[in-house]
Amino acid sequence: MGQASSCWADTAKCINKSDDINGNGNGNGKDLTQTLPDECLIYVLEKLGCHDRNTCSLVCKRWRLLDSKSRHRLSLHALSDISASLLQALLSRFSSVSILSLKCSRKHLSIDNHVLSLIPTLLPSLNKLKLRGCLDVSDDGLIAFSLHHPRFLTKLSFASCGFGVKGLISLLSNCHSLRDLTLKRLRKLDSHNVNTLNFNLCQIQIERLCFKDLHNTRLFIPLLCSSKALKTLVVCRSSGNWDTVLETSLQGRASSIFEIQMENVHMGDAGLSAISASCPDLQLLYLNRATDCTDSGLNAIANSCRKLKKLHIDHAGNIGDDGVLAIASKCCQLQELVLMGLPVTLVSLNVLASSCPLLERMALCNTETIGDSEMAFIASKFCALKKLCIKTCPVSDSGIEAVGEGCPKLVKLKVKRCRGVTQKCVSRLRLHRTSLVVSVDAVWPKSFDEQGMLAMVNETETLPMPNTRMHRSTRTDVICSSRSASLLSSNLFGRRPN
């Protein structure tokens, strides 16, 4: 289909000449890749990184054409140097792109409104658009963009951009296929008065809203009230009284929300009560440093949200063992539980073991109430547990050994910052339970060298060894800290957020 470049032709001749010397080639100097179907070459190109793929597109016209047709994701530095003619030439080549990311440093001039308005016409199949650091994009640019009514645009993400309320209103009013909206660090949006939000959002079908580092919270009350199909709400580091926002927007009506993440926000029992009254189908709840939450608010969640499957609480107000006990006794479908900084006791652990038979992922972190006796109880009672994380707890070798002897379905054990746990205990556990993936960050003693390790292995050879057949287990990077709840949901137990 295309003529190879001289560099590629010289390489092919050298390969064929080498084949002739070895008696394996036919000596005709043909490019053997021309016999491959287009589908095979596209499959190979999709497996390459960005740099290698760009290099391969220079091999010949055929490879360039296949690369252009098979590219569905494109990330560009959205500097002011990108003119309308340059963008048109670039996107005309990659007309199949459905995911476009435009990023610019806030120290430089970004693309302007005219360039942004051309994107829907050049990429008719655009599905996801991300703008970051585009301070020179104003309301006029978003209005011109939205007036093209992109048919397939379902996800928009804006971070540190220069538009305000008018541009947001135009997007929500004209992009009827929009389902996912993320807003981060929009200072001009924060500076507007909430009284300017007098518009009709009857046709809005937003299913996921994410607000990060925004400070005009009352601005989003009309948006939340109009999002009848909302399923996921994420609020992170956004100041203001979120109790009032949730009470006003939810209004006690039944909603379809099944996931709520609140991190570093001013929210208390009033907000949890509003959630419990309006979200009977709630399945995922993440509370990270929600300042005024207590056992009373968590008890309201337990009474109304009986379908709860995943609960993450990280230093959320004054929640204690009574709140955990309420969740354990009433949310029988619980599958994942992460408690950080909460004084969990044997009382709530006993109810969790008896009332939550589906609980298979649990993390207990930064608490002095989890010791060897609690670990022994977990080992004997939590038969369905598959993944366990213990961090900064007074646990010693005996507690870890108890877990190794119990929890028959356990495939992943992570221990962090537990000073009483030694590497000798961990190594012995790995030898005797080979199907269990154990991750520990304890420091090796200086005297525990290779000879000491060899001596310990020789000691264990005299003991009866279990079946050493290796079972396949999913690799999991457990993160237990006061970071974003969304990061926890994606990395704590090795799954992707919804």
N, C-alpha and C positions, 0 to 999 in steps of 0.2 A: 504493500500500500504506500509505503514511503521510502525515500532513499536515505540510507544510513549516512551518518556523518563520517568524515575522513578518519577521525580518531577511532570510532567504532569499527570502521571497515578495516583499518590496520590491525586492530586487536583480533578481529575475526580471522584475518589472513594468517596471523601468527598462530592462532589456535589450530587452524586447518593444516598449516605447514607442520606443526608439531605432531598432529595426528598422522600425517603422511610418513614422517620419520619413524613413528612407532608402528606403522602399518595398520592404523585404526581409522584413518580418514579417507574420504573419497577424493580430496584434492580439487574440488570444484570451487572453493572459496565462497560458498553460500552462507548467508546468515541463518543459522538453524532456528533462531527465535521466530522467524517469519512463518514457520510451520505450526507454531502454537496458536490455538484459537484465542480470540480476543478475551473471552471469559477467563482463561487461564492467566493471561498477562494482567488483567484487572485484579484478579485475586492476589497475585504476587505484589502488585503495587500497593494494594490496601494493607499489606502486612509491613510495609516499610515506614520508617520515620519520615518526618517532614523534609529534612535535609537530603536524605537518600532519594526520596521521591522527586524532589526538585531536580536533582542530578539526572535521574532516569528520564525525566521529561525532555532532556536535551539530547538524548541518544539519536532519535529519529522522529520523523513527522508522525508515524503511527503511534509511537509511545507517547508523544506529546498529546495527540488527540485522545487516546484512551485515558491518559491521566486527567485531562480536562473533563471528560465525560463522567469519570468515576469519583471525582472529588465532591464530597458532600459537606465538608467542614472547612472553613477558612478563617484564619486569624490574621488581622492586619494592624500595623502601627498607624493609628488614625491621626497622623500629623497633618498640618495645613498644607504640606507639599503635595498631598493627594488632590489633584484637581478633578473637575468633573469629567474631562476627557480621559484622564488616566484611569479613573475608577471605571468608566464605561468600557474601556479597552480590557481592563483586568477582569471585570465581572462578565463581560461577553464571552471570555474564554472559559470561565468556570460558571456557566449558566445553570449547572445542576446543584450548586451549593444550596443547602437548606439550613445550615447553622453558620451564622456569621458573627464574628467577634471583632469589635473595633476598640482598641485600647490606646490611650495616650497619657503621657505623664502630665500632671497638672502644671508642671513648669514650662510646658511648651504649648504653642497654639495648636488646636485640634482642627478637625474638619469643620466646615461651616454648614449652615442650614441647607444650602442648595445641594451639596454633595449628599447629605442624608436623605433628602427628598427623592433622589434618583434611585435609591436602593430597591424599593418595591417594583419599579419598572424593569430593572436589570436582573432581578432574582425573583421570578414569578412563583417559584416553589419555596420561598423563604419560610422556615418554620420556627427558628429561634434566632433572636437578635440580642446581643449584649453590647452595651456601651459603657466604657469605663474611662473616666478622666476627660471626657469631651465637654469642657467648660464653654466652648464656643457654640455649642448647639443650644439654641434658645427655644422658646415656645413656638415661634414661627416655623422652625425646622420640624418639630414634632407634628404640628398641625398639617404642614405640607406632606409629611410622610403618611399620616393617618388618612388623609383625604384620598389616597390611592386605594384604600380599603383592601389591604393584603388579605387574600382569601385563606391562606394556610398558616398565618402567623398565630402560634399558640403560646409562645413563651417570650417574655421581655424581661431584661435585667438592666437596670440603670444604676451606676455608681459614680458619684462625684461628677455629675453633669450640671449644665447651666440652665435647665428649663425650670418652669414653675407650675402653678396650678392650671393655667390655660392649656399647656401642652398635655398634661396628664388627663384633663377632661376630654380633649379631642381624641386621644388614644383610646380611652375607655368607651367613647361614644361611637367611634368609627371602626374599630377593630373587633368585630363581633365574634371572631374565632378565638380571641385571647382567653387562655385558661390559667396561665401562670404569670404572676407579676412580682418582681423583686425590686425594691427601692432601697438604696443605701446612700447615706451621706449627701443628701440633696439640700443644700443650704438655702437656695432660693425657694424651694418648696416649703421649708420650715418658716421662712420669713413672711409668708402670705397669711392674711386674715382668713379665719374659717368661714366668715360670712360670704366670701366669694364663691363658695361651693354650692351654688344654686343651679343644679342641672339634673336631668332625668337619666337615671341609670337602669331603666326597666329592662333593657336588653342585655345587661352585663351577665356573663356566664363564668366569671372567675372561679376557679376551683382551688387555687393556692395563692396566698398572699404572704409576702415576706417583707418585714420592715426592720431595717438595721440602721442604727445611729441616726435616727430621726427624732425630732424634739417637739413638733407641733402635733401632739397625739389626737386632739379633737378634730383635726383635719380629716381623719380617716373614718370618723363615725358614719358619714353618709355612704362611704364606700362599703363598709362592713354591713350596714343596713341593707344595701342593695344587692349584696353578693349572696343571693338565695342558694346558689349551688356550691358555696364554699365548703371545702373538705379539710384543708390544711391551713393553719394560721401560725406563723413564726414571727415572734417579736424579740428583738435582741438589742440591748443597750439603747433603748428609746425612752427618753424621760417623759414625765407626765403621769397623771393618775390613771392607770389602766383599769382600776376598779370601775371608775365612772364610764370609761370607754366601753368596756364589756357589758355593763348593765344597760347602757343606752342603746348600744347596737344590737345586742342579742334580745333584749326586751322579754325574756322569758319564753319566747316562741321556740318551737322545736326546729332544730337545724340538722343539716347533714354532716356537720363537722365531726371528723374522727381522729384528728391529730392536732394538738396544740403544744407549741413550744414557747416558753416564756423564760428569757434569760436576762438577768441584770435589769429588772424593771420594778417599778413601784406598784406592786399588786399584793393584795391580802385576801382575807377570807371572803370579802364581798365579791371579788373577781372569781374566786373558786365557786362560790354559790351561784353566780350568774352562769358559769360554765356548766355546773351540774344541772341547773334548771333548763338549759337549752340544748345540751348535747348528750342525749341518751345513748347515742351510738359511739361515744368517745372510746377509742381503742388505744391511743398513744398520748401520754401526758408527760411533758418534760418541764420541771421546775428547777431553774438554776439561779440561786440567789434572788428569788422573789421575796422581797424584804419583809412583808407583814403576814405571811402565811402561817397558820397554826394548825393544830390537830383538828379544830372545829371545821376548818375549810376542807381538809382532806377527808373528814368524815362525811361531809356533804357530797363529795365526789364519790365516795364508796357507796352511799345510799342510792344514788341516781345512775351512776355510770357502771352498770354491772357487766358491760362488755369489755371493760378495760383489759388489755393484753400486755401493754408495756408501760412501765412507770419508772421514770428517772427523777430522783430528787437530789439536788446538790446544794447543801447549805441553804435551804429555803426557809428563812424565817425561824419560827419556833416550833417546827414540826418535830415530834418526838415519837416514842414507841407506841403511844396510844393511836396516833394517826396511821402508823404502819399496821397496827392490830386491826383497825377498822377496814383497811384495804384488804388485808389477808382474809378476814372473815366473810367479806361480801363480794369480792371480785374473784370468783372461782376460775375464771378463764385466764388468769394472769400467766404469762409465759416468760416475761423478762422483767427483772427487778434490779435497779441500781440505786443504792442508798449511800450517800456520801456525807459524812459528818453528822449522822443520826445515831442516837444511842439505842441501837437495836439490842434486844434482850432475848433470852430463851423463851419468854412468853410469846412474843410475836413470831419467833422462828417456829415454835411448835404449831401455831395456828396456820402459818404458811405451809408447813409440811402436810398438815391434815386437810386443809381446805383448798389448796392449789395444786392439784395433781399434775397439771400441765407445765408447771414452772421448770424450765430447763436452762435458763441463763440468769445468773445472779452475780452482783458485784457489791461487796461490803467494804467501804473505804473510810479512812480517817476517823475511826471510832475506837475508844478504849474499851468498849463493852464486848468486843469480839476477841475471845481468847481460845485457848486449847479446848476448853470444855464445850464452847459453842461450835468449834470446828468438828469435834467428835460427834456432836448432835447432828450437824449437817451431814456428816458422813453416814450416819445410821438411818436418818429419816428422809433425806431428799433423794429418793431413788430415781427420779426422772431427770435430775440435774446433769447437764452435758457440759456446761462451761461455767467456771467459777473464777472470780477475781477477788483477791484479798490485798488491800493496800494500807500501809501505815496502821497496822493493828498489832496488839501484843500477842502474836502467835509465835510458837516455837516449833522445833522439829517434831514434837509429839503430835501437835495438831495437824501438821502436813502429812505425817505418816498415817494418822487416822483417816484423813481424806483419801489417801492412796489405797487403804484397805477397804473403804466403803465406796459409796457413790458408784454403783456398777456401770452406769451409762456415761460417766464423765470422760470427755475426750480432750478437754483443755483446762489447765490449771495455771493461773498467773498469780505470782506473789511479788509484791513490790514494797520496798522500804519496811520490811518486817525484820528487825534486827535479830530476833531469836531464831531465824531460819538460816541454816548453814548449807553450803554447797554439798557437803558430804551426805546430808539427808536427801537432798534433791537428786544427787547422782544415784544413790541407792534406790530411790523411787523410780527413776528412769530405767534402771536395770530390771527391776521386778515387775514393772507395768509398762511394757514397751509401747502399748497402744495409746498411752496417755502423753499428750504434749505438755511439757512443764516449762514454764518461763519464769525465771527468778533473776532479780538484779542484785543479789547479795554479793559482797566482795569476797574473793577467795583469800583465805589466810595465807600469810607469807610462807608458813611451814608446810602448806598443803601443795606440794609440788607434784611433778609427774610420778615420782616414786611413791609418794603417798597415795596418789590416785590408783596406781598399779597395785599397791598392797591392799587397798580397799576392794578392788575388783577381784583379787585372788581370794579374799575372805568370802565374798559372795558366791564364788564358784562352788563352795561346799554346800550351799543351800539349794533346795529344790527350786528349779527354775520353771516359771509358768510357760504356757504356749507362747513362743516368740514370733508367731505370725504377725506381721505388721498390718494394722488396719488403717485404711485411708481416712485421714481427718482433714478438715478444712483449716487452713492457716488463718489465724486470727491475731491481729494486733490490738491488744486491749489498752485503752487509754482511760485512765481514771484521774481526772483533774477537774478544775473549775473552768474548763474551756467551754466552747459553744456546745449546746445540747444537740445541734445538728451534727457536729463532729462526733459526738458520742454515738448518735444513732447510726452513723455510717461506719465507724471504726471499732466500737467497743466489742461487738460480737460478730464482726466481719460481714455486715450486710449493707445494702445500699438503701438510702432513704427514699421514701416514697416521693 
